[in-house]
Amino acid sequence: MIEMAGKGWDKLVGGGLQLTMNFSKRTGGSVLKAVRILVLLTMLFLFLPFPCPGAAMFENASEARLSNGLKVIMLENHKAPIVCFQVWYRVGAAKETTGKTGLAHLLEHMMFKGVGRMSGEKFIEKVHESGGMENAATSYNYTCYYETLPSNRIGVAIRFEAHRMRNLKIEESDFRTERMVVLEERRMRIDDNPSSFLLEQVYAAAFQSEPYHWPVLGWSDDLRRLTIADVRAFYSKYYDPANAFIVVTGDFKKEKLLPRLEKAFGKIPRGQPAQHFLIEDPPQQGVRMVVLRRPAQVGRLVVAWHVPNLRSDDGYVLEVIKAILSSGKSSRLFDDLVRWQAVALQASAHYDLTSRDPGLFYISASFLPEKGPGEVEGAIYDELELLKKTPVGAWELQKAKNQLEASFVFGQESILSLGLKLGEYETALDWASISAYIPSIRSVTARDVQRVAAKYFTAQNRTVGILIPSAPAKTVAPPTPPSGGSD
């Protein structure tokens, strides 16, 4: 592999690429010639605009409504005899209330306990016998259930999902068991994971009005206080056609599918649509700080800023900034903080474009005790000041755009990922807005990057979290994003 990054890039642009390789004389010029060709091809891919089929992947998507108003989003793809069936509920941790956090995720667990004569174990067995797979995910703004099956077995998913939309069995014994499972999940993913615990505390400090203040997994004390009545009420209020939609991708014909969905789902009472308020924290008035001392192998730093999402054009600029800062080992954070200054072991930027309410843009880094958080924090601010004051070079900007486009395309390689992307956009705004992604990324200019960096990456808009190791830990699990994830 040949890396062309940061401080070495001017050598490539200027007097040509200088390679130092330990080739023997008997290889002649053929190997060097091949290397030059490889380098040129890499340059074309990384730094030149290229036509991208990303928007074309969704151009055949369509929607329909069942008789009870349940929306169905469909995208046919006949490359393989496989179909992915997904049911999304427009409810997640953001619909919980103080003192009852973790309800949405706990209900996700209960949804696999079965309906009528079919237990959850029997349903999973049927899916697996068909060569398929099933799973679910809870976030702040949605809960999604999905099955990927051979297309001739889609009826298994349709029947079970229709039954558990309104006929879920919620038994006391199952509730107590799953509450203990969720508490253990929280212990493993958050309480015993220093990086995830720090990120959870940063979110709690950064948000005051928005429900992103509490974690998707819920606070431990709240989980212990939850009752089966709480779960039943939450299910009754939100799990119906008024607060759900279906996404189907893969090998099917919509003219044949829709009558089957109407028969299974159309008779379910619509219910009352939940109110969705766009909640936004008031402007932050100064730096907020969280300092933790916990057993850990290395120190950790998180610096976060309030930012908009895809409802603002600035959201796409933030996507580009994220790529410039941390997409690959040629990105600025790795190149400067890890490779050249050696103040961090790892550094990366994180941003969620498809959050329903305004979220956070944050930079995280790990550091050794002899470096300390101050050096890392200062280096991060230096990188952001450079973004504000010096226009990003044309080639670096184009590289970031190409990386985003490539990631967008390669991230939709499966029918499952195609459906998940449509569902994410539907919960954030609407599924059709996905077509704006690539044109919006391509339209970002160097001046946009400077303007957005100066607008949001300010001291008064900043929340800082520092984890100082109190003792070496035996293991460190990968951090869990606060938006939740699959079980």
LUMBA-946449 format. One record per residue (C-alpha): x, y, z negated. Coordinates in nm, 4 decimals, always signed. Each point is the difference from the previous one (the first is absolute). Layout:
<atoms>
ATOM         xx         yy         zz
ATOM          X          Y          Z
...
</atoms>
This chain:
<atoms>
ATOM         xx         yy         zz
ATOM    +0.0000    +0.0000    +0.0000
ATOM    +0.1211    +0.3517    +0.0823
ATOM    -0.1334    +0.2726    -0.2283
ATOM    -0.0133    +0.3594    +0.1207
ATOM    -0.0919    +0.2204    -0.2908
ATOM    +0.0176    +0.3471    -0.1463
ATOM    +0.3500    +0.1306    -0.0171
ATOM    +0.1244    -0.2294    +0.2784
ATOM    -0.2676    +0.1040    +0.2449
ATOM    +0.1807    +0.3127    +0.1172
ATOM    +0.2881    -0.2213    +0.1129
ATOM    -0.2389    -0.1907    +0.2210
ATOM    -0.1604    +0.3094    +0.1479
ATOM    +0.3269    +0.1868    +0.0430
ATOM    +0.3026    -0.1735    +0.1422
ATOM    -0.1602    -0.3398    +0.0506
ATOM    -0.0319    -0.2986    -0.2294
ATOM    +0.3209    -0.1171    -0.1609
ATOM    -0.0055    -0.3622    -0.1070
ATOM    +0.2718    -0.1734    -0.1950
ATOM    -0.0279    -0.3736    +0.0508
ATOM    +0.2423    -0.2841    -0.0511
ATOM    -0.0201    -0.1443    +0.3503
ATOM    +0.2867    -0.2095    +0.1350
ATOM    +0.1540    +0.0987    +0.3296
ATOM    -0.1214    -0.3098    +0.1764
ATOM    -0.3624    +0.1155    -0.0256
ATOM    +0.0810    +0.2619    +0.2613
ATOM    -0.2437    +0.2845    +0.0556
ATOM    -0.3110    -0.2165    +0.0326
ATOM    -0.0860    +0.0005    -0.3700
ATOM    +0.0519    +0.3745    -0.0365
ATOM    -0.2112    +0.0549    +0.3093
ATOM    -0.2777    -0.2106    -0.1484
ATOM    +0.0214    +0.1916    -0.3263
ATOM    -0.0277    +0.3332    +0.1829
ATOM    -0.3110    -0.1241    +0.1793
ATOM    -0.1490    -0.1144    -0.3297
ATOM    +0.0699    +0.3383    -0.1584
ATOM    -0.1607    +0.1841    +0.2902
ATOM    -0.3100    -0.2192    -0.0191
ATOM    -0.0196    +0.0625    -0.3744
ATOM    +0.0223    +0.3735    +0.0632
ATOM    -0.2820    -0.0156    +0.2525
ATOM    -0.2218    -0.1874    -0.2437
ATOM    +0.0710    +0.2114    -0.3058
ATOM    +0.0398    +0.3472    +0.1355
ATOM    -0.2045    +0.0336    +0.3193
ATOM    -0.3777    +0.0230    +0.0268
ATOM    -0.1579    -0.3194    +0.1231
ATOM    -0.3533    -0.0955    +0.1016
ATOM    -0.1770    -0.1645    -0.2915
ATOM    -0.3021    -0.2335    +0.0255
ATOM    -0.1084    +0.0787    -0.3560
ATOM    -0.3200    +0.1844    +0.0881
ATOM    -0.0857    -0.2622    +0.2627
ATOM    -0.0190    -0.2680    -0.2695
ATOM    -0.3178    +0.1606    -0.1349
ATOM    -0.1572    +0.1429    +0.3150
ATOM    -0.2421    -0.2934    +0.0304
ATOM    -0.1203    +0.0281    -0.3591
ATOM    -0.3692    +0.0731    -0.0454
ATOM    -0.2595    +0.0178    -0.2732
ATOM    -0.3614    -0.1056    -0.0482
ATOM    -0.2589    +0.0216    -0.2753
ATOM    -0.2101    -0.2827    -0.1356
ATOM    -0.3654    +0.0573    -0.0822
ATOM    +0.0843    +0.0911    -0.3614
ATOM    +0.2624    +0.2542    +0.1097
ATOM    +0.3060    -0.2186    -0.0676
ATOM    +0.2781    +0.1173    +0.2323
ATOM    +0.1915    -0.2580    +0.2016
ATOM    +0.3337    +0.0977    +0.1593
ATOM    +0.1165    -0.2403    +0.2707
ATOM    +0.3170    -0.0481    +0.1997
ATOM    +0.0138    -0.2949    +0.2386
ATOM    +0.3360    -0.1632    +0.0656
ATOM    -0.0048    -0.3280    +0.1926
ATOM    +0.3716    -0.0778    +0.0022
ATOM    -0.0480    -0.2826    -0.2494
ATOM    -0.3101    -0.1897    -0.1277
ATOM    +0.0170    +0.1718    -0.3388
ATOM    -0.2290    +0.2492    -0.1689
ATOM    +0.0383    +0.2147    -0.3113
ATOM    -0.3175    +0.0842    -0.1925
ATOM    +0.0202    +0.2823    -0.2543
ATOM    -0.2553    +0.1545    -0.2353
ATOM    +0.0956    +0.3368    -0.1458
ATOM    -0.1697    +0.1702    -0.2942
ATOM    +0.0426    +0.3735    -0.0380
ATOM    +0.0855    -0.0319    -0.3646
ATOM    +0.3247    -0.0375    -0.1873
ATOM    +0.1682    +0.1353    -0.3094
ATOM    -0.1035    +0.3557    +0.0914
ATOM    -0.3638    -0.0885    -0.0755
ATOM    +0.0794    -0.1086    -0.3541
ATOM    -0.0491    +0.2171    -0.3063
ATOM    +0.2116    +0.0851    -0.3010
ATOM    +0.0104    -0.2929    -0.2388
ATOM    -0.1036    -0.2524    +0.2645
ATOM    +0.3003    -0.0140    +0.2297
ATOM    +0.0920    -0.3222    +0.1816
ATOM    -0.3626    -0.0893    +0.0778
ATOM    +0.0382    -0.0035    +0.3791
ATOM    +0.2983    -0.2330    -0.0101
ATOM    -0.1593    -0.2280    -0.2604
ATOM    -0.3126    -0.0268    +0.2161
ATOM    +0.2209    -0.0980    +0.2937
ATOM    +0.1122    -0.2998    -0.2058
ATOM    -0.3584    -0.0857    -0.0929
ATOM    -0.1046    +0.0050    +0.3664
ATOM    +0.1846    -0.3303    +0.0477
ATOM    -0.2078    -0.1818    -0.2622
ATOM    -0.2612    -0.1114    +0.2490
ATOM    -0.3629    +0.0503    +0.1016
ATOM    -0.2964    -0.2341    -0.0191
ATOM    +0.1101    -0.3585    +0.0488
ATOM    +0.3407    +0.0921    +0.1410
ATOM    +0.2749    +0.0642    -0.2494
ATOM    +0.2916    +0.2245    +0.0795
ATOM    +0.2295    -0.3025    +0.0021
ATOM    -0.2223    -0.1743    +0.2552
ATOM    -0.0011    +0.3055    +0.2256
ATOM    +0.3784    +0.0293    -0.0112
ATOM    +0.0260    -0.3719    +0.0709
ATOM    -0.2217    +0.0364    +0.3091
ATOM    +0.2110    +0.2895    +0.1282
ATOM    +0.3228    -0.1922    -0.0485
ATOM    -0.1425    -0.3163    +0.1561
ATOM    -0.0732    +0.2110    +0.3078
ATOM    +0.3635    +0.1080    +0.0166
ATOM    -0.0865    +0.3488    -0.1233
ATOM    +0.0895    +0.2278    -0.2887
ATOM    -0.1876    +0.2404    -0.2253
ATOM    +0.0906    +0.2840    -0.2340
ATOM    -0.1126    +0.3316    -0.1425
ATOM    +0.1439    +0.3360    -0.0996
ATOM    -0.1089    +0.2840    -0.2258
ATOM    +0.1199    +0.3584    +0.0286
ATOM    -0.1162    +0.3338    -0.1325
ATOM    -0.2541    +0.0406    +0.2784
ATOM    -0.1029    -0.3453    +0.1194
ATOM    -0.0224    -0.3691    -0.0727
ATOM    +0.0497    -0.2268    +0.3009
ATOM    -0.0677    -0.3725    +0.0431
ATOM    +0.1214    -0.1820    +0.3091
ATOM    +0.0310    -0.3392    +0.1644
ATOM    +0.2070    -0.0975    +0.3043
ATOM    -0.1397    -0.3098    +0.1698
ATOM    -0.0213    -0.1862    +0.3298
ATOM    -0.2646    +0.1896    +0.1956
ATOM    -0.2381    -0.2979    +0.0041
ATOM    -0.0042    +0.0016    -0.3819
ATOM    -0.0992    +0.3624    -0.0542
ATOM    -0.3322    -0.1174    -0.1381
ATOM    +0.1736    -0.1132    -0.3205
ATOM    +0.1081    +0.3572    -0.0737
ATOM    -0.3284    +0.1593    +0.1096
ATOM    -0.2158    -0.2201    -0.2238
ATOM    +0.2134    +0.0335    -0.3110
ATOM    +0.0559    +0.3766    +0.0309
ATOM    -0.3705    +0.0609    +0.0577
ATOM    -0.0923    -0.2054    -0.3064
ATOM    +0.2475    +0.1635    -0.2350
ATOM    -0.0964    +0.3529    +0.1086
ATOM    -0.3107    -0.0266    -0.2202
ATOM    -0.0118    -0.3473    -0.1572
ATOM    +0.3263    -0.0279    -0.1891
ATOM    +0.0061    -0.2254    -0.3057
ATOM    +0.1383    +0.1997    -0.2941
ATOM    +0.0308    -0.2341    -0.2965
ATOM    +0.1359    +0.0849    -0.3454
ATOM    +0.2607    -0.2772    +0.0036
ATOM    +0.1310    +0.1076    +0.3429
ATOM    +0.0096    +0.3627    -0.1111
ATOM    +0.2086    -0.0755    -0.3095
ATOM    +0.2419    -0.2141    +0.1979
ATOM    +0.0492    +0.2561    +0.2771
ATOM    +0.0410    +0.2859    -0.2467
ATOM    +0.2910    -0.1903    -0.1541
ATOM    +0.1411    -0.0668    +0.3485
ATOM    -0.0165    +0.3710    +0.0845
ATOM    +0.1649    +0.0953    -0.3289
ATOM    +0.2821    -0.2418    +0.0761
ATOM    +0.0267    +0.1388    +0.3535
ATOM    +0.0326    +0.3474    -0.1415
ATOM    +0.2677    -0.1159    -0.2427
ATOM    +0.2055    -0.1575    +0.2782
ATOM    -0.0438    +0.2687    +0.2667
ATOM    +0.0074    +0.3131    -0.2165
ATOM    +0.0904    -0.0409    -0.3658
ATOM    +0.2994    -0.2285    +0.0636
ATOM    +0.1082    +0.1820    +0.3148
ATOM    +0.1927    +0.3194    -0.0916
ATOM    -0.0277    +0.1562    +0.3471
ATOM    -0.3759    -0.0583    +0.0271
ATOM    -0.0564    +0.1200    -0.3574
ATOM    +0.1864    +0.3232    +0.0753
ATOM    -0.2011    +0.0587    +0.3180
ATOM    -0.3251    -0.0589    -0.1898
ATOM    +0.1032    +0.2642    -0.2548
ATOM    +0.0925    +0.2482    +0.2741
ATOM    -0.3469    -0.0386    +0.1553
ATOM    -0.1617    +0.0453    -0.3405
ATOM    +0.1957    +0.3227    -0.0552
ATOM    -0.0450    +0.1363    +0.3532
ATOM    -0.3787    -0.0373    +0.0219
ATOM    -0.2477    +0.1621    -0.2356
ATOM    -0.3309    +0.0265    +0.1898
ATOM    +0.0424    -0.2737    +0.2575
ATOM    -0.0683    -0.3589    -0.1069
ATOM    +0.3430    -0.0962    +0.1347
ATOM    +0.0962    +0.0877    -0.3565
ATOM    -0.0675    -0.3585    -0.1128
ATOM    +0.1458    -0.3163    +0.1567
ATOM    -0.1913    -0.2369    +0.2270
ATOM    +0.0746    -0.2855    -0.2404
ATOM    -0.1480    +0.2087    -0.2833
ATOM    +0.1349    +0.0864    -0.3434
ATOM    +0.0516    -0.3012    -0.2267
ATOM    -0.2275    +0.1253    -0.2782
ATOM    -0.2781    +0.0753    +0.2490
ATOM    +0.0245    -0.3513    +0.1447
ATOM    -0.0350    -0.1532    -0.3454
ATOM    -0.3123    +0.2088    -0.0662
ATOM    -0.1766    -0.0882    +0.3260
ATOM    -0.3106    -0.2147    -0.0314
ATOM    -0.1861    -0.2255    +0.2383
ATOM    -0.2752    +0.2628    +0.0042
ATOM    +0.2501    +0.2538    +0.1361
ATOM    +0.0940    -0.2344    +0.2836
ATOM    -0.3634    -0.0795    +0.0850
ATOM    -0.0931    +0.3687    +0.0054
ATOM    +0.2975    +0.0892    +0.2213
ATOM    -0.0856    -0.2816    +0.2408
ATOM    -0.3686    +0.0935    +0.0122
ATOM    +0.0764    +0.3660    +0.0654
ATOM    +0.2580    -0.0298    +0.2762
ATOM    -0.0204    -0.3401    +0.1693
ATOM    -0.2683    +0.0431    +0.2654
ATOM    -0.0255    +0.1043    +0.3700
ATOM    -0.0192    +0.3699    -0.0911
ATOM    +0.3532    -0.0107    -0.1384
ATOM    +0.1588    -0.2563    +0.2297
ATOM    +0.1079    -0.0590    +0.3577
ATOM    +0.1242    -0.2997    +0.1967
ATOM    +0.3098    -0.0174    +0.2192
ATOM    +0.0404    -0.2878    +0.2466
ATOM    +0.3088    -0.0431    +0.2172
ATOM    +0.1128    -0.2783    +0.2288
ATOM    -0.1588    -0.2597    +0.2254
ATOM    -0.3746    +0.0642    +0.0031
ATOM    -0.2704    +0.1515    +0.2219
ATOM    -0.1861    +0.2829    -0.1670
ATOM    -0.3263    -0.0777    +0.1831
ATOM    +0.0068    -0.3433    -0.1644
ATOM    +0.1405    +0.1139    -0.3335
ATOM    -0.2457    +0.2778    -0.0811
ATOM    -0.3117    -0.2240    -0.0082
ATOM    +0.1810    -0.2317    -0.2431
ATOM    +0.0913    +0.2927    -0.2226
ATOM    -0.3524    +0.1354    +0.0141
ATOM    -0.1375    -0.3373    -0.1111
ATOM    +0.2480    -0.0284    -0.2883
ATOM    +0.0348    +0.3606    -0.1190
ATOM    -0.2974    +0.1876    +0.1482
ATOM    -0.2461    -0.1215    -0.2624
ATOM    +0.2094    +0.1251    -0.2934
ATOM    -0.1645    +0.3128    -0.1538
ATOM    +0.1900    +0.3161    +0.0839
ATOM    +0.0213    +0.1465    -0.3499
ATOM    +0.1038    +0.3536    -0.0889
ATOM    +0.3130    +0.1495    +0.1622
ATOM    +0.2594    +0.0991    -0.2557
ATOM    +0.0934    +0.3662    -0.0097
ATOM    +0.3492    +0.0755    +0.1248
ATOM    +0.1431    +0.3273    -0.1224
ATOM    +0.3264    +0.1277    +0.1409
ATOM    +0.1809    +0.0653    -0.3250
ATOM    +0.3188    +0.2018    +0.0000
ATOM    +0.2158    +0.0969    -0.2942
ATOM    +0.0397    +0.3752    -0.0521
ATOM    +0.3375    +0.1361    +0.1109
ATOM    +0.2713    -0.1082    -0.2402
ATOM    +0.1450    +0.2906    -0.1962
ATOM    +0.3401    -0.1373    -0.0880
ATOM    +0.2321    -0.2978    -0.0256
ATOM    -0.1337    -0.3040    -0.1848
ATOM    +0.2453    -0.2443    -0.1501
ATOM    -0.0194    -0.3610    -0.1157
ATOM    +0.3029    -0.1590    -0.1710
ATOM    -0.0101    -0.3678    -0.0945
ATOM    +0.2451    -0.2230    -0.1828
ATOM    -0.0625    -0.3659    +0.0775
ATOM    +0.2021    -0.3174    +0.0505
ATOM    +0.1275    +0.0053    +0.3583
ATOM    +0.3072    -0.0895    +0.2010
ATOM    +0.0281    +0.3412    +0.1685
ATOM    -0.1407    +0.3487    -0.0453
ATOM    -0.2821    +0.1249    +0.2181
ATOM    -0.1102    +0.3434    +0.1199
ATOM    -0.3300    +0.0951    +0.1660
ATOM    -0.0704    +0.3526    +0.1256
ATOM    -0.3545    +0.0629    +0.1288
ATOM    -0.1953    +0.2860    +0.1601
ATOM    -0.3721    +0.0487    +0.0680
ATOM    -0.0668    -0.0180    +0.3748
ATOM    -0.2987    -0.0345    +0.2380
ATOM    -0.0985    -0.3073    +0.2010
ATOM    -0.1165    -0.0617    +0.3587
ATOM    -0.2783    +0.2572    -0.0414
ATOM    +0.2747    +0.2605    +0.0444
ATOM    +0.2399    +0.0342    +0.2936
ATOM    +0.2742    +0.0337    -0.2601
ATOM    -0.0520    -0.3678    -0.0812
ATOM    +0.1589    -0.1056    +0.3281
ATOM    +0.2935    +0.2328    -0.0600
ATOM    +0.0497    -0.1669    -0.3380
ATOM    +0.0092    -0.3356    +0.1799
ATOM    +0.2866    +0.1299    +0.2142
ATOM    +0.1796    +0.1415    -0.3047
ATOM    -0.0297    -0.3383    -0.1703
ATOM    +0.1639    -0.1648    +0.3023
ATOM    +0.2784    +0.2597    +0.0166
ATOM    +0.0773    -0.0486    -0.3680
ATOM    -0.0206    -0.3762    -0.0381
ATOM    -0.0700    -0.2012    +0.3140
ATOM    +0.2951    -0.2363    +0.0294
ATOM    +0.3646    +0.0217    -0.1006
ATOM    +0.0589    +0.2936    +0.2338
ATOM    -0.2552    +0.2080    -0.1924
ATOM    +0.1093    +0.3019    -0.2023
ATOM    -0.0603    -0.1349    -0.3504
ATOM    +0.1921    -0.3219    +0.0577
ATOM    +0.2710    +0.1668    +0.2038
ATOM    +0.0681    +0.2764    -0.2508
ATOM    -0.1018    -0.1247    -0.3470
ATOM    +0.0987    -0.3649    +0.0376
ATOM    +0.2786    -0.0100    +0.2585
ATOM    +0.1851    +0.3326    -0.0243
ATOM    -0.0594    +0.1462    -0.3456
ATOM    -0.0514    -0.3432    -0.1620
ATOM    -0.2254    +0.1460    -0.2706
ATOM    -0.2837    -0.2484    +0.0608
ATOM    -0.0270    -0.3732    +0.0543
ATOM    -0.3210    +0.0446    +0.1961
ATOM    -0.2105    +0.2967    +0.1129
ATOM    -0.3239    +0.0140    +0.1976
ATOM    -0.2987    +0.2228    +0.0739
ATOM    -0.3641    -0.1094    -0.0309
ATOM    -0.3211    +0.1513    +0.1381
ATOM    -0.3529    -0.1326    +0.0605
ATOM    -0.1645    +0.1750    +0.2955
ATOM    -0.3284    -0.1901    -0.0371
ATOM    -0.0845    +0.0749    -0.3629
ATOM    -0.3567    +0.1277    -0.0219
ATOM    +0.0885    +0.2884    -0.2317
ATOM    +0.3237    +0.2004    +0.0053
ATOM    +0.2852    -0.2059    -0.1408
ATOM    +0.3710    +0.0192    -0.0719
ATOM    +0.3171    +0.0053    +0.2049
ATOM    +0.2739    -0.1421    -0.2193
ATOM    +0.3666    -0.0864    +0.0207
ATOM    +0.1347    -0.2806    -0.2157
ATOM    +0.3601    -0.0914    -0.0708
ATOM    +0.1912    -0.2352    -0.2263
ATOM    +0.3331    +0.0911    -0.1561
ATOM    +0.2744    -0.1397    -0.2174
ATOM    +0.0490    +0.1278    -0.3600
ATOM    +0.3282    +0.1734    +0.0839
ATOM    -0.1785    +0.2165    +0.2591
ATOM    -0.3072    +0.1040    -0.1933
ATOM    -0.3300    +0.1415    +0.1277
ATOM    +0.1244    +0.3586    +0.0278
ATOM    +0.2408    -0.0730    +0.2855
ATOM    -0.2628    -0.1956    +0.1936
ATOM    -0.2688    +0.2615    -0.0569
ATOM    +0.2288    +0.2787    +0.1161
ATOM    +0.0963    -0.1927    +0.3129
ATOM    -0.3683    -0.0516    +0.0845
ATOM    -0.0727    +0.3715    -0.0303
ATOM    +0.2999    +0.0772    +0.2204
ATOM    -0.1437    -0.2244    +0.2714
ATOM    -0.3371    +0.1722    -0.0212
ATOM    +0.1564    +0.3462    +0.0127
ATOM    +0.1825    -0.1074    +0.3145
ATOM    -0.3348    -0.0997    +0.1517
ATOM    -0.1430    +0.3417    -0.0851
ATOM    +0.2890    +0.2138    +0.1225
ATOM    +0.1513    -0.1892    +0.2940
ATOM    -0.2114    -0.1192    +0.2955
ATOM    +0.0148    -0.3739    +0.0577
ATOM    +0.1992    -0.0841    +0.3109
ATOM    -0.1939    -0.1061    +0.3083
ATOM    +0.1456    -0.3494    +0.0067
ATOM    -0.0516    -0.0632    -0.3724
ATOM    -0.3588    +0.1201    +0.0270
ATOM    -0.0650    -0.2214    +0.3001
ATOM    +0.1573    -0.2969    -0.1766
ATOM    -0.2388    +0.0463    -0.2941
ATOM    -0.3008    +0.0209    +0.2337
ATOM    +0.1075    -0.3107    +0.1895
ATOM    +0.0456    -0.1905    -0.3245
ATOM    -0.3509    +0.0972    -0.1132
ATOM    -0.1522    -0.0996    +0.3330
ATOM    +0.1858    -0.3307    +0.0033
ATOM    -0.1071    -0.0718    -0.3569
ATOM    -0.3597    +0.0874    +0.0881
ATOM    +0.0016    -0.2401    +0.2955
ATOM    +0.1916    -0.2868    -0.1588
ATOM    -0.2162    +0.0317    -0.3104
ATOM    -0.3041    -0.1034    +0.2079
ATOM    +0.1445    -0.3233    +0.1352
ATOM    -0.2673    -0.2173    -0.1625
ATOM    -0.3777    +0.0158    +0.0124
ATOM    +0.0057    +0.0290    -0.3791
ATOM    +0.2142    +0.3139    +0.0071
ATOM    -0.2142    +0.1498    +0.2779
ATOM    -0.3074    -0.0402    -0.2180
ATOM    +0.1700    +0.1327    -0.3119
ATOM    +0.1125    +0.3114    +0.1854
ATOM    -0.3531    +0.0664    +0.1292
ATOM    -0.1369    -0.0462    -0.3512
ATOM    +0.2559    +0.2312    -0.1596
ATOM    -0.0882    +0.2795    +0.2410
ATOM    -0.3725    -0.0586    -0.0451
ATOM    +0.0294    +0.0440    -0.3775
ATOM    +0.2302    +0.3024    +0.0318
ATOM    -0.1979    +0.1836    +0.2700
ATOM    -0.1391    -0.2192    +0.2793
ATOM    +0.1423    -0.2851    +0.2044
ATOM    +0.0036    +0.2014    +0.3253
ATOM    +0.2490    +0.2478    -0.1497
ATOM    +0.2684    -0.2639    +0.0430
ATOM    +0.0345    +0.1160    +0.3624
ATOM    +0.1442    +0.3307    -0.1249
ATOM    +0.3043    -0.1571    -0.1654
ATOM    +0.2482    -0.0261    +0.2868
ATOM    -0.0955    +0.3297    +0.1742
ATOM    +0.0256    +0.1782    -0.3357
ATOM    +0.3404    -0.1510    -0.0763
ATOM    +0.1280    +0.0904    +0.3448
ATOM    -0.1128    +0.3621    -0.0390
ATOM    +0.2047    +0.0654    -0.3161
ATOM    +0.2748    +0.2580    +0.0538
ATOM    +0.3152    +0.0894    -0.1901
ATOM    -0.1706    +0.3201    -0.1087
ATOM    -0.2924    -0.2054    -0.1392
ATOM    +0.2449    -0.2013    -0.2084
ATOM    +0.1519    +0.3161    -0.1476
ATOM    -0.3398    +0.1566    -0.0685
ATOM    -0.1503    -0.3053    -0.1714
ATOM    +0.3137    -0.0696    -0.2042
ATOM    +0.0011    +0.3599    -0.1250
ATOM    -0.3740    -0.0084    -0.0743
ATOM    -0.0179    -0.3141    -0.2137
ATOM    +0.3487    -0.0824    -0.1333
ATOM    +0.0033    +0.2736    -0.2615
ATOM    +0.0971    -0.0036    -0.3673
ATOM    -0.3460    +0.0913    -0.1297
ATOM    -0.1581    -0.2815    +0.2033
ATOM    +0.2456    -0.2579    -0.1336
ATOM    -0.0409    -0.2912    -0.2411
ATOM    +0.3194    -0.1777    -0.1072
ATOM    +0.0262    -0.3433    -0.1573
ATOM    +0.3249    -0.1351    -0.1475
ATOM    +0.0598    -0.3503    -0.1269
ATOM    +0.3063    -0.0355    -0.2242
ATOM    +0.0994    -0.3620    -0.0694
ATOM    -0.0001    -0.0791    -0.3710
ATOM    +0.1398    -0.3518    +0.0468
ATOM    +0.0741    -0.2324    +0.2912
ATOM    -0.2996    -0.1931    +0.1244
ATOM    +0.0219    -0.3608    +0.1159
ATOM    -0.1893    +0.0587    +0.3262
ATOM    -0.1448    +0.2919    +0.1911
ATOM    -0.2991    -0.0744    +0.2218
ATOM    -0.0767    +0.2124    +0.3090
ATOM    -0.2016    +0.3134    -0.0866
ATOM    -0.3756    -0.0129    +0.0593
ATOM    -0.1540    +0.3058    +0.1766
ATOM    -0.2721    +0.1658    -0.2079
ATOM    -0.2537    -0.0498    +0.2809
ATOM    -0.0368    -0.3665    -0.0933
ATOM    +0.0379    -0.2884    +0.2369
ATOM    -0.0973    -0.3505    +0.0957
ATOM    -0.0500    -0.2722    -0.2587
</atoms>
